[in-house]
Structure formats: structure tokens, C-alpha cells
């Protein structure tokens, strides 16, 4: 640093080179993938560069990491965090039976494994979770769910539990199927039911204090006039699960929480089955709501509106898919307020192949354009948001799970096997990376690496695989 004083040179070296220095920590945090969909709105479109390009993506090398469980969800990633006194780039995953595992992103080694108390009592049973963990901004803790209905705060250094808080009084009926979210010192978690909808259960939103684990508030989608955790049998109505792949999506500017519910009683007052709901940041107040005009028909035909989570497109626009093969474009302003809002769609479009939508669409803000990508069991499609309408850009017949847009490439996992990579604007396929089959699993893409779990939680296996693709030396 020519012309600088010795003090200035030392200060710069501390900030830039000093491991735990301020600028170094900030730079590393910018490359983190801290929760499902990258951030609280679950756009699945990170802003950082990945170093993976159309020219080198086909040459990535794959390493299969054997896990003590199936991860039927997604990974998260923290760069340069301290584990057992050493600095590591780490992927974190939670298995279907609630083990949370830290994996070194560069070597594929298991750094630690947390097993919740009671694990043996539900291992091999239908009592599972499909949740993705979330990281604390302090980069020293993560939060994870387990089939016992508990949320844990775990240390990144060695994986021990700081606190455990239950978010259901009946975990054999109420399932944590969706990712956890961390925002402004709160943990946001949602519940649904298990396959078969065996009563009783009610979908609800739980808000926890990240520091203490205290349960701060609960919004119940049935018997919503009652706060706190319900004994499910005490509410006369059942179902209305909150189980979309992105869980709650959160407007980072306001902190408002958006969820969508599945089949259940609807009266527009205290029962909110098959609805889109906007809540205040602490979930103490409903700020908006929407349900299709054919709510009763959707309930009768098991066509959940909440088979996917609300998609925040930016500004006033929100998209909501469903099991009725439709994606609805909504105005957040139009559904605001206390009265029940029915039939307030700005537009409806077909899902990619006209099949049920279970995945979380990705939102890509590219220049001045807003793109939305979605995949269902029989196709993938892209739209641009133009003049308040979703305008079809392209589609194909390749099914997949939740899309990810990273480094100007679109990644979509085929649960029958294979990770397809596309040009997001043209829809042309660039690569097909070999991997095994799965279910709801979806990839994350970070600098120089892709992580994707394999396997299906419904097979009740106690083993699984995490695929890690890396850019070979000389191809960066």
C-alpha cells in the first residue's frame, strides 16, 4: 500500500487477510446459502457468482457422500466457518428421521452428526420430516427440525443442541414437512399432516425466538381465533396443512409472512383451508387473504391450493400454484384487509405440463426483467412478468423438482435421476449431470460447487447420498 502509514497497512491486512477480519467475514457471508431458496423469499436465484458456466458445467466432477439417512429436501451452505477449531466450507443437511449432518464441501468428509433424543423410537417408521435447516446470521448456529415436532438450535462448531422447542402437541399427526426460515431474530416454522391426512391435525405457523428458543406466537389456520399450540382434537376442524416446498415465504422489506394452506374447512373467518394468507412478521395479525371461488370444490376433490408455497415476484405481485393444475397471479394489495377475498385473480396460467404443482418456482430478476421458472411431474416452463401479466417464454416436456437459477444457468433435478442444466432465457439444455433418483430433493449452487441430496423419504431408509459436483482445476 504505497503512501500508506504502517498503521494503515496493518489495518488493511487485518481486514482483508485476517481470517476472522471484518471484510473477510463479510465476503464469505456473501457466498452463503443460508436457507431453502437462498433467502427468506425463496427466490432460488442467488446474486453471487458461481464460477460454473455453460463452458465448464459438463466437465464437473461428482463425489458421492454417504449419509446416515435420506435427505428428501435441500442442503444449505456456509463458507469459511469454524468447526472443531478449523475453518471449513460446509454443507448442512437434515435427514428424514431428523439427523442433522455437517459435510465438508471440499473433501466430502463428515465433520459432525447430530442425532435427536428419541431417534430410535421413530427410525424406520412413517414419522418423518422433509425440512431444510436454516443458518443464523452469526454463522455460529443453525436451526433444524426433527420428526418429534421439535426445532433445535445447533452449534456449527460441534453440532450440540443449545435449545429444543416443540411446535406441535401431536407429532404423530402434525408433520414438519417444509423448510425452516430465519429472519430478524425469529425462526419461522410451519406444520402440515402426513400422507393420508389422518386426523386430527391443523396447519399452523410458529414463531420462535432464535436466541432463547421461546415460542413467541402461533397462528392456526383452523380455529384461527385461538392462539398458541392447539391440542389438535380440541379444534372441531382438521387438515388445512401448510406443507409447500418453500414453507413460509417472507417479504424481506416488510417482514410479512406468506403461507398457503391445503384442504380443510373454509369460512373466511376462523377457518382458512385452501387459502393464501399474509401475516404480520410476528404472525399475530392476518394482513391479507385469498381463496379461489371454487374453494369447496377444491376441498372435495383434494386439490390443495397449498401444494406449493406463495411465490413473491416483487412489487405487488404474487403467484400461487396448486394441485388443480393452475398458477394464479395475485395482487398483494387486492387481497389485503380483513374481509374474505374470493376470486381476485389477475390471471391464471397452466402449470408446465397441466399436472399438479408440488415444487417451489424460482424467481430471477435479470436486468429489468422478472422471470419465473416452474417444474412439475411432466414439464418445465418459464414466464416473464410483463405489464402485470405472466407471459410464456418457453417450456419443455422434462419434469423436475424446484428450480434454481445461479450464475446465469438454470438447474432442475429430475427425480427419476439426472440434474439438467439450461440456458434460462432460451430454454436450451446445456448439460445433464448424472445422479440417482429422489423425490422432493433440489440442488443448491455455490461458488465452484453444486450439492444435491438423493433419495425418497417415503422409502423409510436410514441411509442416503449427498452428491457434490466441483469444477475441476483448469476449468475455472
C-alpha positions as CSV (number, residue, x, y, z in Angstrom):
1,X,0.0,0.0,0.0
2,X,2.3,2.7,-1.3
3,X,2.0,6.0,0.5
4,X,0.1,4.5,3.5
5,X,1.3,4.5,7.0
6,X,2.4,1.4,8.8
7,X,-0.9,1.5,10.8
8,X,-2.9,1.7,7.6
9,X,-1.1,-1.2,6.0
10,X,-1.6,-3.3,9.1
11,X,-5.3,-2.4,9.3
12,X,-5.9,-3.4,5.7
13,X,-4.1,-6.7,6.1
14,X,-6.2,-7.4,9.2
15,X,-9.5,-6.6,7.3
16,X,-8.7,-8.5,4.1
17,X,-6.4,-11.3,5.1
18,X,-7.1,-12.0,8.7
19,X,-9.4,-15.0,8.7
20,X,-11.9,-13.5,11.2
21,X,-11.4,-9.9,9.9
22,X,-14.4,-7.8,9.1
23,X,-14.1,-7.7,5.3
24,X,-13.1,-11.3,5.1
25,X,-16.1,-12.4,7.1
26,X,-18.4,-10.2,5.0
27,X,-17.0,-11.6,1.8
28,X,-17.5,-15.1,2.9
29,X,-21.1,-14.4,4.1
30,X,-22.0,-13.1,0.6
31,X,-21.4,-16.6,-0.8
32,X,-23.5,-18.4,1.9
33,X,-26.7,-20.3,1.0
34,X,-28.4,-19.9,4.4
35,X,-31.9,-21.4,4.0
36,X,-34.1,-23.1,1.4
37,X,-34.3,-21.0,-1.7
38,X,-31.2,-19.0,-0.7
39,X,-33.0,-16.2,1.2
40,X,-36.3,-15.7,3.1
41,X,-38.4,-15.1,-0.1
42,X,-37.1,-18.4,-1.5
43,X,-36.3,-17.0,-5.0
44,X,-33.7,-19.7,-5.5
45,X,-31.7,-17.2,-7.5
46,X,-28.5,-16.2,-5.6
47,X,-26.8,-12.9,-6.5
48,X,-23.2,-14.2,-6.1
49,X,-21.1,-15.6,-8.9
50,X,-20.6,-19.4,-9.0
51,X,-17.7,-19.9,-11.4
52,X,-19.8,-22.6,-13.1
53,X,-20.5,-21.7,-16.7
54,X,-22.0,-23.1,-19.9
55,X,-18.4,-23.9,-21.0
56,X,-17.4,-25.9,-17.9
57,X,-20.6,-27.3,-16.3
58,X,-20.5,-30.6,-18.3
59,X,-17.0,-31.2,-17.0
60,X,-17.8,-31.0,-13.3
61,X,-16.6,-34.0,-11.2
62,X,-19.1,-35.7,-8.9
63,X,-18.4,-37.0,-5.4
64,X,-21.0,-39.2,-3.6
65,X,-21.0,-38.6,0.1
66,X,-22.7,-41.5,2.0
67,X,-25.1,-40.3,4.7
68,X,-26.7,-41.9,7.8
69,X,-30.1,-41.1,6.4
70,X,-32.1,-39.9,3.4
71,X,-32.3,-36.1,2.8
72,X,-35.6,-35.6,1.0
73,X,-35.1,-31.8,1.0
74,X,-32.2,-29.4,0.2
75,X,-28.8,-28.5,1.7
76,X,-27.6,-25.2,3.0
77,X,-24.1,-23.9,2.8
78,X,-21.7,-21.7,4.9
79,X,-18.3,-20.7,3.6
80,X,-15.3,-20.5,5.9
81,X,-16.9,-21.3,9.3
82,X,-15.2,-22.7,12.3
83,X,-15.8,-26.4,13.0
84,X,-13.8,-28.1,15.8
85,X,-11.3,-25.2,15.7
86,X,-10.6,-25.3,12.0
87,X,-12.1,-23.3,9.1
88,X,-14.3,-25.2,6.7
89,X,-16.7,-24.7,3.8
90,X,-19.7,-26.7,5.0
91,X,-22.9,-28.2,3.6
92,X,-25.6,-28.9,6.3
93,X,-28.5,-31.3,5.7
94,X,-31.3,-32.8,7.8
95,X,-32.3,-36.4,7.2
96,X,-35.9,-37.7,7.1
97,X,-35.5,-39.1,10.6
98,X,-34.0,-35.9,12.0
99,X,-30.3,-36.4,12.0
100,X,-28.5,-33.1,11.0
101,X,-25.1,-33.6,9.4
102,X,-22.3,-31.2,8.6
103,X,-20.3,-32.2,5.5
104,X,-17.0,-30.6,4.4
105,X,-17.8,-29.1,1.0
106,X,-14.3,-29.6,-0.4
107,X,-13.4,-33.1,0.8
108,X,-16.9,-34.7,1.4
109,X,-15.9,-35.8,4.9
110,X,-18.5,-35.8,7.7
111,X,-17.5,-33.1,10.2
112,X,-20.2,-33.9,12.8
113,X,-23.6,-35.6,13.1
114,X,-26.4,-34.6,15.5
115,X,-28.9,-37.3,16.5
116,X,-32.0,-36.1,18.3
117,X,-33.1,-37.8,21.5
118,X,-35.8,-40.4,20.8
119,X,-34.4,-41.1,17.3
120,X,-34.7,-44.9,17.7
121,X,-38.4,-44.6,18.5
122,X,-39.3,-43.3,15.1
123,X,-36.5,-44.6,12.9
124,X,-37.9,-46.7,10.1
125,X,-41.5,-45.5,10.7
126,X,-43.7,-43.2,8.7
127,X,-43.0,-40.4,11.1
128,X,-40.5,-38.2,9.1
129,X,-39.5,-34.7,8.2
130,X,-38.7,-33.2,4.8
131,X,-37.4,-30.0,6.3
132,X,-34.3,-28.0,5.3
133,X,-32.3,-26.3,8.1
134,X,-31.6,-22.6,8.3
135,X,-28.5,-20.7,9.4
136,X,-28.2,-18.0,12.0
137,X,-26.6,-14.7,10.8
138,X,-24.0,-15.1,13.5
139,X,-22.6,-18.0,11.4
140,X,-22.1,-20.0,14.6
141,X,-25.5,-21.8,14.8
142,X,-28.1,-23.5,12.6
143,X,-31.7,-24.5,13.2
144,X,-33.1,-27.9,12.3
145,X,-36.3,-29.9,12.6
146,X,-37.0,-33.5,13.6
147,X,-39.9,-35.9,13.4
148,X,-40.7,-35.4,17.1
149,X,-42.0,-31.9,16.2
150,X,-39.1,-30.2,17.8
151,X,-36.9,-27.4,16.5
152,X,-33.3,-27.4,17.6
153,X,-30.6,-24.7,17.7
154,X,-27.3,-26.4,16.9
155,X,-23.8,-25.1,17.2
156,X,-21.8,-25.1,14.0
157,X,-18.6,-25.8,15.9
158,X,-19.6,-29.3,17.0
159,X,-23.3,-29.8,16.4
160,X,-24.5,-29.9,20.0
161,X,-28.0,-28.6,20.8
162,X,-28.4,-25.2,22.5
163,X,-32.1,-25.5,22.9
164,X,-35.1,-27.6,21.7
165,X,-38.6,-26.3,21.3
166,X,-41.7,-28.3,20.2
167,X,-44.0,-26.7,17.7
168,X,-46.7,-29.3,17.9
169,X,-48.5,-31.2,20.7
170,X,-49.2,-34.2,18.5
171,X,-46.1,-35.0,16.3
172,X,-47.5,-38.4,15.1
173,X,-50.2,-36.4,13.3
174,X,-48.6,-33.0,12.7
175,X,-45.6,-33.1,10.4
176,X,-42.8,-30.5,9.8
177,X,-42.7,-31.0,6.0
178,X,-41.3,-27.6,5.0
179,X,-38.1,-25.7,5.5
180,X,-37.3,-23.5,8.5
181,X,-36.8,-19.8,7.9
182,X,-34.7,-17.4,10.0
183,X,-35.4,-13.6,9.9
184,X,-34.7,-10.8,12.2
185,X,-34.0,-13.0,15.2
186,X,-37.0,-15.2,14.7
187,X,-37.4,-18.8,13.5
188,X,-40.5,-19.3,11.3
189,X,-41.7,-22.9,11.1
190,X,-44.9,-24.4,9.7
191,X,-46.8,-27.7,10.1
192,X,-49.0,-30.0,8.0
193,X,-50.1,-33.6,8.1
194,X,-48.8,-36.9,7.0
195,X,-49.6,-38.8,3.8
196,X,-53.2,-39.9,4.0
197,X,-54.3,-36.9,6.1
198,X,-55.1,-38.9,9.2
199,X,-56.9,-36.7,11.6
200,X,-56.6,-34.7,13.8
201,X,-54.2,-32.0,12.8
202,X,-54.2,-28.3,11.9
203,X,-51.7,-26.4,9.8
204,X,-50.1,-23.6,11.7
205,X,-47.3,-21.0,11.7
206,X,-45.0,-21.0,14.7
207,X,-42.7,-18.1,15.6
208,X,-39.7,-18.8,17.9
209,X,-37.1,-16.5,19.4
210,X,-33.8,-17.5,17.9
211,X,-31.7,-16.7,21.0
212,X,-33.8,-18.4,23.7
213,X,-36.0,-20.8,21.7
214,X,-39.1,-19.4,23.3
215,X,-42.3,-20.0,21.4
216,X,-43.5,-16.4,20.8
217,X,-46.7,-16.9,18.8
218,X,-48.7,-19.4,16.8
219,X,-51.2,-18.7,14.0
220,X,-53.6,-21.6,13.5
221,X,-55.1,-21.9,10.0
222,X,-58.2,-23.6,11.6
223,X,-59.6,-22.2,14.8
224,X,-57.5,-19.1,14.0
225,X,-59.3,-17.2,16.7
226,X,-57.2,-19.3,19.2
227,X,-53.5,-18.6,19.7
228,X,-50.8,-20.9,20.9
229,X,-50.3,-24.6,20.2
230,X,-53.6,-26.4,20.0
231,X,-54.3,-29.9,21.1
232,X,-55.5,-31.0,17.6
233,X,-58.6,-32.8,18.9
234,X,-59.7,-29.6,20.7
235,X,-60.4,-27.9,17.3
236,X,-63.6,-29.1,15.6
237,X,-62.0,-29.0,12.2
238,X,-58.9,-30.7,10.8
239,X,-56.4,-30.5,8.0
240,X,-55.6,-27.2,6.3
241,X,-51.9,-28.2,6.1
242,X,-49.1,-25.8,5.4
243,X,-46.7,-28.0,3.5
244,X,-45.3,-26.2,0.4
245,X,-41.7,-26.9,-0.5
246,X,-40.6,-23.4,0.4
247,X,-42.7,-23.3,3.6
248,X,-43.4,-19.7,4.6
249,X,-42.1,-17.1,2.2
250,X,-41.2,-13.7,3.7
251,X,-41.0,-10.2,2.2
252,X,-37.6,-9.1,3.3
253,X,-38.6,-5.4,3.1
254,X,-41.6,-5.7,5.5
255,X,-41.0,-9.0,7.3
256,X,-44.6,-10.0,6.3
257,X,-45.1,-13.8,6.1
258,X,-46.9,-15.5,3.3
259,X,-48.2,-19.1,3.5
260,X,-50.7,-21.3,1.6
261,X,-52.9,-23.9,3.1
262,X,-54.2,-27.2,1.8
263,X,-57.6,-28.9,2.0
264,X,-59.7,-28.0,5.0
265,X,-62.7,-26.1,6.3
266,X,-63.1,-22.6,5.0
267,X,-65.4,-19.9,6.4
268,X,-63.4,-16.8,5.8
269,X,-63.4,-16.0,9.5
270,X,-61.6,-18.6,11.6
271,X,-61.1,-21.4,9.1
272,X,-58.8,-20.9,6.2
273,X,-58.5,-24.1,4.2
274,X,-57.2,-23.8,0.6
275,X,-56.1,-20.2,1.0
276,X,-53.2,-17.8,0.6
277,X,-52.6,-15.9,3.9
278,X,-50.4,-12.8,4.6
279,X,-49.4,-12.4,8.2
280,X,-47.6,-9.8,10.2
281,X,-43.9,-10.5,11.0
282,X,-44.8,-12.0,14.4
283,X,-47.8,-13.9,13.0
284,X,-50.1,-12.1,15.4
285,X,-52.3,-10.5,12.8
286,X,-53.7,-11.5,9.4
287,X,-53.0,-8.8,6.9
288,X,-54.5,-10.4,3.8
289,X,-56.1,-13.5,2.4
290,X,-57.3,-15.1,-0.8
291,X,-59.1,-18.3,-1.8
292,X,-60.4,-19.4,-5.2
293,X,-64.1,-19.0,-5.8
294,X,-64.4,-22.8,-6.2
295,X,-62.9,-23.4,-2.7
296,X,-65.4,-26.1,-1.7
297,X,-64.8,-28.0,-5.0
298,X,-61.1,-27.9,-4.4
299,X,-61.5,-29.3,-0.9
300,X,-63.9,-32.0,-2.1
301,X,-61.5,-33.1,-4.9
302,X,-58.3,-33.0,-2.8
303,X,-56.8,-30.2,-5.0
304,X,-54.8,-28.3,-2.4
305,X,-54.1,-24.6,-3.2
306,X,-51.2,-25.0,-0.7
307,X,-49.4,-27.8,-2.6
308,X,-46.8,-25.2,-3.2
309,X,-45.8,-22.0,-1.4
310,X,-46.6,-18.4,-2.4
311,X,-44.1,-17.0,-4.9
312,X,-43.1,-13.4,-4.3
313,X,-42.4,-11.9,-7.7
314,X,-41.6,-8.4,-6.5
315,X,-43.7,-5.3,-6.0
316,X,-47.4,-6.1,-5.8
317,X,-47.3,-9.5,-7.5
318,X,-47.6,-13.0,-6.0
319,X,-48.0,-16.3,-7.8
320,X,-49.7,-19.3,-6.3
321,X,-49.7,-22.8,-7.8
322,X,-51.8,-25.7,-6.8
323,X,-53.0,-29.3,-7.3
324,X,-55.7,-28.1,-9.7
325,X,-53.0,-27.7,-12.5
326,X,-53.2,-23.8,-12.3
327,X,-50.9,-21.0,-11.3
328,X,-52.7,-17.9,-10.2
329,X,-51.2,-14.4,-10.4
330,X,-52.4,-12.2,-7.5
331,X,-52.2,-8.6,-6.4
332,X,-51.0,-8.4,-2.8
333,X,-52.8,-5.0,-2.4
334,X,-56.1,-6.5,-3.7
335,X,-56.1,-9.3,-1.1
336,X,-55.2,-7.0,1.8
337,X,-57.5,-6.4,4.7
338,X,-59.9,-8.3,6.9
339,X,-62.8,-9.3,4.6
340,X,-62.5,-12.7,2.9
341,X,-61.2,-12.3,-0.6
342,X,-62.5,-14.8,-3.2
343,X,-61.9,-14.8,-6.9
344,X,-59.4,-11.9,-7.0
345,X,-57.0,-13.4,-9.5
346,X,-55.3,-11.1,-12.0
347,X,-54.5,-14.1,-14.3
348,X,-54.4,-17.9,-14.3
349,X,-52.0,-19.9,-16.4
350,X,-51.5,-23.7,-16.7
351,X,-48.7,-25.4,-14.8
352,X,-45.9,-26.6,-17.1
353,X,-47.5,-29.8,-18.3
354,X,-51.0,-29.3,-16.9
355,X,-50.3,-31.5,-13.9
356,X,-50.3,-30.8,-10.2
357,X,-47.6,-28.4,-8.9
358,X,-45.7,-29.6,-5.8
359,X,-42.4,-27.7,-6.3
360,X,-41.2,-24.2,-5.4
361,X,-40.9,-22.0,-8.5
362,X,-37.7,-19.8,-8.9
363,X,-37.8,-16.1,-9.4
364,X,-35.0,-14.4,-11.4
365,X,-34.6,-10.7,-11.5
366,X,-32.4,-10.3,-14.6
367,X,-31.6,-6.7,-15.5
368,X,-35.0,-5.1,-15.6
369,X,-36.8,-8.3,-16.3
370,X,-38.5,-10.6,-13.8
371,X,-38.6,-14.3,-14.8
372,X,-40.4,-17.2,-13.1
373,X,-39.5,-20.9,-13.6
374,X,-41.5,-23.8,-12.5
375,X,-41.4,-27.6,-13.0
376,X,-44.0,-30.3,-12.4
377,X,-44.0,-34.1,-13.0
378,X,-44.2,-33.7,-16.8
379,X,-42.6,-30.4,-17.8
380,X,-40.6,-27.3,-17.2
381,X,-41.7,-23.8,-18.1
382,X,-40.6,-20.1,-18.0
383,X,-42.5,-16.9,-17.9
384,X,-41.7,-13.2,-17.9
385,X,-43.7,-10.8,-15.8
386,X,-44.7,-8.0,-18.2
387,X,-47.2,-5.3,-17.7
388,X,-48.8,-7.2,-14.8
389,X,-49.1,-10.5,-16.7
390,X,-47.2,-13.7,-16.9
391,X,-46.1,-14.1,-20.5
392,X,-44.9,-17.6,-21.6
393,X,-41.3,-17.7,-22.7
394,X,-40.6,-21.4,-23.2
395,X,-41.5,-24.8,-22.0
396,X,-40.5,-28.5,-22.5
397,X,-41.5,-32.0,-21.5
398,X,-38.9,-32.6,-18.9
399,X,-40.3,-32.9,-15.3
400,X,-38.4,-31.9,-12.3
401,X,-38.3,-30.6,-8.7
402,X,-37.8,-27.0,-7.5
403,X,-35.6,-25.0,-10.0
404,X,-32.5,-22.9,-9.1
405,X,-31.0,-20.1,-11.2
406,X,-27.4,-19.4,-10.4
407,X,-24.6,-17.9,-12.4
408,X,-27.0,-17.4,-15.4
409,X,-27.7,-21.1,-15.5
410,X,-31.0,-22.9,-14.7
411,X,-30.7,-26.1,-12.7
412,X,-33.6,-28.6,-12.4
413,X,-33.3,-32.1,-10.8
414,X,-35.3,-34.9,-12.4
415,X,-36.4,-37.2,-9.5
416,X,-36.1,-40.2,-11.8
417,X,-32.3,-39.3,-12.0
418,X,-30.2,-36.6,-13.5
419,X,-29.6,-32.9,-13.0
420,X,-30.4,-30.9,-16.1
421,X,-28.8,-27.5,-16.8
422,X,-30.4,-25.0,-19.1
423,X,-29.9,-21.6,-20.6
424,X,-32.6,-19.8,-18.6
425,X,-33.6,-17.3,-21.3
426,X,-33.8,-19.7,-24.3
427,X,-34.6,-23.0,-22.5
428,X,-32.0,-24.9,-24.4
429,X,-30.4,-27.7,-22.5
430,X,-26.7,-27.3,-21.8
431,X,-25.8,-30.4,-19.7
432,X,-27.3,-33.4,-18.0
433,X,-25.3,-34.3,-14.9
434,X,-25.6,-38.0,-13.9
435,X,-27.0,-38.8,-10.4
436,X,-29.5,-41.1,-8.8
437,X,-33.3,-40.8,-8.2
438,X,-35.1,-39.0,-5.5
439,X,-38.4,-37.2,-4.5
440,X,-38.5,-33.5,-3.4
441,X,-34.8,-33.1,-3.3
442,X,-33.5,-29.9,-5.0
443,X,-29.9,-28.6,-5.7
444,X,-28.1,-25.6,-4.4
445,X,-25.3,-23.9,-6.3
446,X,-22.4,-22.1,-4.6
447,X,-19.0,-20.9,-5.9
448,X,-17.4,-23.8,-7.7
449,X,-19.9,-26.4,-6.4
450,X,-23.3,-28.0,-6.6
451,X,-24.9,-30.0,-3.8
452,X,-27.9,-32.3,-4.3
453,X,-29.2,-35.0,-2.0
454,X,-30.7,-38.2,-3.4
455,X,-33.4,-40.5,-2.1
456,X,-37.0,-40.7,-1.2
457,X,-38.1,-40.3,2.4
458,X,-41.2,-42.4,1.8
459,X,-39.0,-45.5,1.4
460,X,-38.1,-45.1,5.1
461,X,-34.4,-45.7,4.6
462,X,-31.7,-44.9,7.2
463,X,-29.1,-44.2,4.6
464,X,-28.7,-41.8,1.7
465,X,-26.3,-39.9,-0.6
466,X,-25.3,-36.2,-1.0
467,X,-23.9,-35.5,-4.4
468,X,-21.3,-32.8,-4.6
469,X,-20.1,-31.6,-8.1
470,X,-17.0,-29.5,-8.3
471,X,-15.3,-27.5,-11.0
472,X,-12.0,-29.4,-11.8
473,X,-8.8,-27.5,-11.7
474,X,-8.0,-25.9,-15.0
475,X,-11.7,-25.5,-15.9
476,X,-12.5,-22.4,-13.8
